[in-house]
């Protein structure tokens, strides 16, 4: 099993989540690669059994628009039947709209979400970090 953890982070919160998720994947004996979104493209999709995409809520609860969104648009059309997971952090509003919209978007192209998305408010607390590790363990066995 090989898992890709592809993320964008501006303040380090989503990056911390990605690192904890990777720890959980490794706990289950799976191989993991953590990749900043600028270094990921559709040509890499076949390299992974599961891909966890991570992006914080930005602006009016949307995906980060200059780096993550262009990458995701590139891979989106190739996600049909692929196992994925979604995660990210937020710092205002409910913080859930962007994730709900993103989940619907992924399901709309036929992606297979292996677990419910994981959202963390602001900087991950030790409890949030534990949740991220558990999330990684779950997707490593999907």
PASEBA-1860 file (N, C-alpha, C; in nm, 3 decimals):
! residues 142
1> XXXXXXXX> 0.085/-0.118/0.000/0.000/0.000/0.000/0.089/0.123/0.000 ~ 0.060/0.215/-0.091/0.134/0.342/-0.096/0.033/0.456/-0.095 ~ 0.054/0.549/-0.002/-0.037/0.662/0.016/0.037/0.792/-0.016 ~ -0.028/0.876/-0.092/0.022/1.010/-0.117/-0.055/1.108/-0.032 ~ 0.016/1.199/0.033/-0.048/1.305/0.111/-0.008/1.436/0.042 ~ -0.103/1.493/-0.030/-0.078/1.611/-0.113/-0.148/1.729/-0.046 ~ -0.073/1.835/-0.018/-0.132/1.944/0.061/-0.081/2.081/0.018 ~ -0.152/2.184/0.064/-0.108/2.323/0.060/-0.126/2.379/0.200
9> XXXXXXXX> -0.033/2.461/0.244/-0.044/2.520/0.377/0.020/2.658/0.374 ~ -0.052/2.756/0.427/0.002/2.891/0.434/0.060/2.924/0.570 ~ -0.001/2.874/0.676/0.043/2.905/0.812/0.112/2.787/0.880 ~ 0.108/2.672/0.817/0.168/2.552/0.875/0.067/2.459/0.939 ~ -0.058/2.502/0.956/-0.157/2.417/1.021/-0.190/2.292/0.939 ~ -0.215/2.310/0.810/-0.248/2.196/0.726/-0.124/2.110/0.702 ~ -0.007/2.172/0.699/0.117/2.095/0.688/0.135/2.005/0.810 ~ 0.105/2.056/0.929/0.115/1.976/1.050/0.019/1.858/1.042
17> XXXXXXXX> -0.103/1.884/0.992/-0.199/1.776/0.974/-0.142/1.669/0.879 ~ -0.083/1.714/0.768/-0.027/1.621/0.669/0.081/1.533/0.732 ~ 0.167/1.594/0.814/0.274/1.517/0.879/0.218/1.414/0.976 ~ 0.114/1.451/1.050/0.053/1.357/1.145/-0.019/1.245/1.071 ~ -0.084/1.278/0.960/-0.151/1.176/0.879/-0.047/1.078/0.826 ~ 0.066/1.129/0.780/0.174/1.043/0.731/0.224/0.950/0.842 ~ 0.232/1.002/0.963/0.272/0.918/1.077/0.175/0.802/1.095 ~ 0.046/0.831/1.084/-0.055/0.727/1.097/-0.043/0.622/0.987
25> XXXXXXXX> -0.016/0.666/0.866/0.002/0.573/0.754/0.119/0.480/0.784 ~ 0.229/0.539/0.828/0.348/0.459/0.861/0.321/0.363/0.976 ~ 0.238/0.404/1.073/0.203/0.316/1.185/0.141/0.184/1.138 ~ 0.074/0.188/1.025/0.009/0.069/0.970/0.098/-0.006/0.872 ~ 0.223/0.038/0.860/0.319/-0.032/0.775/0.309/0.001/0.628 ~ 0.232/0.102/0.594/0.220/0.141/0.454/0.329/0.244/0.420 ~ 0.356/0.255/0.292/0.451/0.355/0.244/0.376/0.486/0.224 ~ 0.441/0.597/0.255/0.376/0.727/0.240/0.473/0.829/0.182
33> XXXXXXXX> 0.417/0.917/0.101/0.495/1.028/0.047/0.415/1.156/0.069 ~ 0.475/1.252/0.138/0.410/1.382/0.163/0.460/1.478/0.056 ~ 0.365/1.540/-0.017/0.400/1.619/-0.134/0.330/1.755/-0.128 ~ 0.406/1.864/-0.139/0.345/1.996/-0.151/0.277/2.001/-0.288 ~ 0.159/2.061/-0.294/0.076/2.055/-0.414/0.145/2.105/-0.541 ~ 0.238/2.199/-0.529/0.310/2.248/-0.647/0.394/2.140/-0.714 ~ 0.424/2.034/-0.638/0.508/1.926/-0.689/0.429/1.803/-0.728 ~ 0.296/1.817/-0.741/0.209/1.704/-0.773/0.129/1.733/-0.898
41> XXXXXXXX> 0.110/1.630/-0.979/0.029/1.645/-1.100/-0.042/1.515/-1.135 ~ -0.129/1.522/-1.234/-0.208/1.406/-1.275/-0.121/1.288/-1.315 ~ -0.002/1.316/-1.366/0.087/1.207/-1.407/0.138/1.124/-1.290 ~ 0.111/1.168/-1.167/0.158/1.095/-1.048/0.047/1.013/-0.982 ~ -0.076/1.024/-1.030/-0.189/0.957/-0.966/-0.170/0.806/-0.956 ~ -0.116/0.745/-1.061/-0.099/0.600/-1.062/0.009/0.551/-0.967 ~ 0.084/0.642/-0.908/0.190/0.604/-0.814/0.135/0.566/-0.677 ~ 0.006/0.592/-0.653/-0.049/0.576/-0.519/-0.178/0.494/-0.519
49> XXXXXXXX> -0.197/0.416/-0.413/-0.321/0.341/-0.394/-0.431/0.430/-0.336 ~ -0.392/0.524/-0.251/-0.483/0.621/-0.191/-0.411/0.756/-0.190 ~ -0.488/0.862/-0.216/-0.430/0.996/-0.207/-0.515/1.079/-0.112 ~ -0.450/1.137/-0.011/-0.515/1.229/0.081/-0.480/1.369/0.036 ~ -0.583/1.446/0.002/-0.564/1.585/-0.040/-0.595/1.676/0.078 ~ -0.506/1.771/0.106/-0.525/1.863/0.218/-0.512/2.008/0.178 ~ -0.613/2.086/0.215/-0.612/2.229/0.185/-0.696/2.302/0.288 ~ -0.648/2.415/0.339/-0.729/2.492/0.433/-0.840/2.568/0.361
57> XXXXXXXX> -0.937/2.611/0.440/-1.042/2.699/0.388/-0.980/2.837/0.366 ~ -1.008/2.895/0.251/-0.954/3.025/0.217/-1.069/3.119/0.180 ~ -1.046/3.247/0.191/-1.143/3.346/0.146/-1.284/3.316/0.194 ~ -1.375/3.303/0.099/-1.515/3.274/0.130/-1.535/3.122/0.134 ~ -1.451/3.054/0.213/-1.455/2.909/0.229/-1.442/2.836/0.096 ~ -1.327/2.859/0.031/-1.293/2.792/-0.093/-1.152/2.734/-0.079 ~ -1.113/2.651/-0.174/-0.976/2.599/-0.177/-0.880/2.711/-0.212 ~ -0.756/2.700/-0.168/-0.654/2.799/-0.201/-0.645/2.809/-0.353
65> XXXXXXXX> -0.652/2.933/-0.406/-0.676/2.954/-0.548/-0.554/2.964/-0.639 ~ -0.438/2.998/-0.586/-0.324/3.020/-0.676/-0.237/2.897/-0.695 ~ -0.242/2.803/-0.604/-0.154/2.687/-0.610/-0.235/2.556/-0.604 ~ -0.316/2.542/-0.498/-0.387/2.415/-0.479/-0.497/2.395/-0.582 ~ -0.581/2.495/-0.602/-0.693/2.481/-0.696/-0.647/2.445/-0.837 ~ -0.545/2.510/-0.893/-0.499/2.468/-1.026/-0.452/2.323/-1.031 ~ -0.380/2.280/-0.928/-0.336/2.140/-0.923/-0.457/2.049/-0.917 ~ -0.554/2.084/-0.830/-0.670/1.996/-0.813/-0.755/1.992/-0.940
73> XXXXXXXX> -0.767/2.103/-1.009/-0.839/2.103/-1.136/-0.773/2.009/-1.236 ~ -0.641/2.003/-1.235/-0.567/1.915/-1.326/-0.596/1.768/-1.297 ~ -0.602/1.731/-1.170/-0.620/1.589/-1.136/-0.767/1.549/-1.126 ~ -0.855/1.644/-1.106/-0.995/1.616/-1.080/-1.060/1.523/-1.183 ~ -1.034/1.546/-1.308/-1.093/1.464/-1.413/-1.042/1.321/-1.417 ~ -0.935/1.295/-1.342/-0.875/1.161/-1.338/-0.906/1.086/-1.208 ~ -0.995/1.140/-1.126/-1.020/1.080/-0.994/-1.128/0.972/-0.994 ~ -1.197/0.953/-1.105/-1.304/0.852/-1.108/-1.250/0.715/-1.069
81> XXXXXXXX> -1.314/0.656/-0.967/-1.275/0.524/-0.920/-1.152/0.520/-0.832 ~ -1.088/0.634/-0.811/-0.967/0.637/-0.727/-1.003/0.660/-0.582 ~ -0.928/0.596/-0.494/-0.948/0.613/-0.350/-0.879/0.740/-0.304 ~ -0.958/0.827/-0.239/-0.902/0.952/-0.188/-0.956/0.981/-0.049 ~ -0.893/1.077/0.016/-0.940/1.131/0.144/-0.915/1.281/0.140 ~ -0.992/1.357/0.218/-0.980/1.502/0.221/-0.958/1.550/0.363 ~ -0.872/1.650/0.379/-0.849/1.708/0.511/-0.810/1.854/0.497 ~ -0.822/1.928/0.606/-0.780/2.067/0.605/-0.817/2.139/0.732
89> XXXXXXXX> -0.766/2.261/0.743/-0.791/2.343/0.861/-0.869/2.468/0.820 ~ -0.927/2.531/0.920/-1.002/2.654/0.896/-0.987/2.743/1.018 ~ -1.015/2.874/1.000/-0.994/2.967/1.111/-1.110/3.063/1.132 ~ -1.215/3.052/1.055/-1.327/3.144/1.072/-1.454/3.075/1.025 ~ -1.568/3.142/1.048/-1.699/3.088/1.013/-1.715/2.948/1.070 ~ -1.800/2.871/1.011/-1.818/2.733/1.055/-1.701/2.648/1.009 ~ -1.641/2.688/0.898/-1.528/2.614/0.846/-1.566/2.485/0.779 ~ -1.693/2.455/0.773/-1.733/2.327/0.717/-1.783/2.338/0.573
97> XXXXXXXX> -1.825/2.457/0.531/-1.881/2.473/0.397/-1.781/2.432/0.290 ~ -1.657/2.478/0.303/-1.558/2.446/0.200/-1.536/2.296/0.190 ~ -1.536/2.227/0.302/-1.513/2.083/0.300/-1.635/2.010/0.242 ~ -1.755/2.053/0.279/-1.876/1.990/0.223/-1.878/2.008/0.072 ~ -1.849/2.129/0.026/-1.847/2.156/-0.118/-1.741/2.072/-0.188 ~ -1.624/2.060/-0.127/-1.514/1.983/-0.186/-1.550/1.835/-0.193 ~ -1.612/1.783/-0.089/-1.654/1.642/-0.088/-1.754/1.616/-0.200 ~ -1.854/1.703/-0.214/-1.955/1.688/-0.320/-1.888/1.693/-0.457
105> XXXXXXXX> -1.794/1.784/-0.472/-1.720/1.798/-0.598/-1.647/1.668/-0.633 ~ -1.582/1.608/-0.535/-1.507/1.484/-0.558/-1.601/1.367/-0.589 ~ -1.709/1.358/-0.514/-1.806/1.252/-0.541/-1.868/1.269/-0.679 ~ -1.883/1.394/-0.722/-1.940/1.422/-0.852/-1.857/1.372/-0.969 ~ -1.727/1.361/-0.950/-1.641/1.308/-1.058/-1.613/1.159/-1.039 ~ -1.675/1.098/-0.939/-1.662/0.954/-0.921/-1.548/0.909/-0.832 ~ -1.487/1.001/-0.758/-1.381/0.962/-0.664/-1.444/0.880/-0.552 ~ -1.366/0.791/-0.494/-1.411/0.705/-0.384/-1.349/0.758/-0.256
113> XXXXXXXX> -1.429/0.824/-0.173/-1.379/0.874/-0.046/-1.373/0.758/0.053 ~ -1.254/0.729/0.103/-1.234/0.613/0.189/-1.275/0.638/0.333 ~ -1.296/0.765/0.369/-1.341/0.803/0.502/-1.398/0.943/0.495 ~ -1.468/0.983/0.599/-1.520/1.119/0.603/-1.404/1.218/0.612 ~ -1.419/1.335/0.551/-1.314/1.436/0.558/-1.282/1.476/0.703 ~ -1.160/1.520/0.723/-1.113/1.563/0.855/-1.087/1.714/0.853 ~ -1.155/1.785/0.942/-1.138/1.930/0.955/-1.086/1.962/1.094 ~ -0.992/2.055/1.101/-0.935/2.099/1.228/-0.944/2.251/1.235
121> XXXXXXXX> -0.987/2.303/1.348/-0.992/2.447/1.369/-0.854/2.500/1.406 ~ -0.805/2.595/1.327/-0.681/2.667/1.354/-0.562/2.571/1.364 ~ -0.476/2.594/1.460/-0.356/2.511/1.479/-0.395/2.381/1.547 ~ -0.354/2.268/1.492/-0.393/2.140/1.554/-0.345/2.130/1.700 ~ -0.440/2.096/1.788/-0.408/2.069/1.928/-0.350/1.928/1.937 ~ -0.296/1.889/2.051/-0.250/1.750/2.065/-0.362/1.649/2.035 ~ -0.485/1.680/2.073/-0.597/1.590/2.044/-0.623/1.585/1.894 ~ -0.615/1.701/1.827/-0.631/1.705/1.682/-0.521/1.624/1.613
129> XXXXXXXX> -0.400/1.635/1.664/-0.289/1.558/1.607/-0.316/1.409/1.618 ~ -0.371/1.367/1.732/-0.409/1.226/1.749/-0.514/1.186/1.647 ~ -0.610/1.275/1.623/-0.714/1.248/1.523/-0.653/1.235/1.383 ~ -0.554/1.316/1.354/-0.486/1.310/1.224/-0.410/1.178/1.209 ~ -0.344/1.134/1.314/-0.274/1.006/1.311/-0.375/0.893/1.287 ~ -0.487/0.897/1.357/-0.591/0.794/1.339/-0.648/0.799/1.196 ~ -0.662/0.919/1.141/-0.709/0.936/1.004/-0.611/0.867/0.908 ~ -0.481/0.890/0.930/-0.379/0.826/0.849/-0.382/0.675/0.860
137> XXXXXX> -0.403/0.625/0.981/-0.413/0.480/1.000/-0.532/0.423/0.924 ~ -0.641/0.497/0.925/-0.763/0.450/0.857/-0.742/0.446/0.705 ~ -0.684/0.551/0.649/-0.670/0.550/0.503/-0.562/0.451/0.458 ~ -0.469/0.417/0.546/-0.365/0.321/0.511/-0.420/0.179/0.499 ~ -0.538/0.157/0.552/-0.598/0.024/0.547/-0.721/0.021/0.456 ~ -0.740/0.127/0.378/-0.860/0.136/0.291/-0.848/0.043/0.171
END
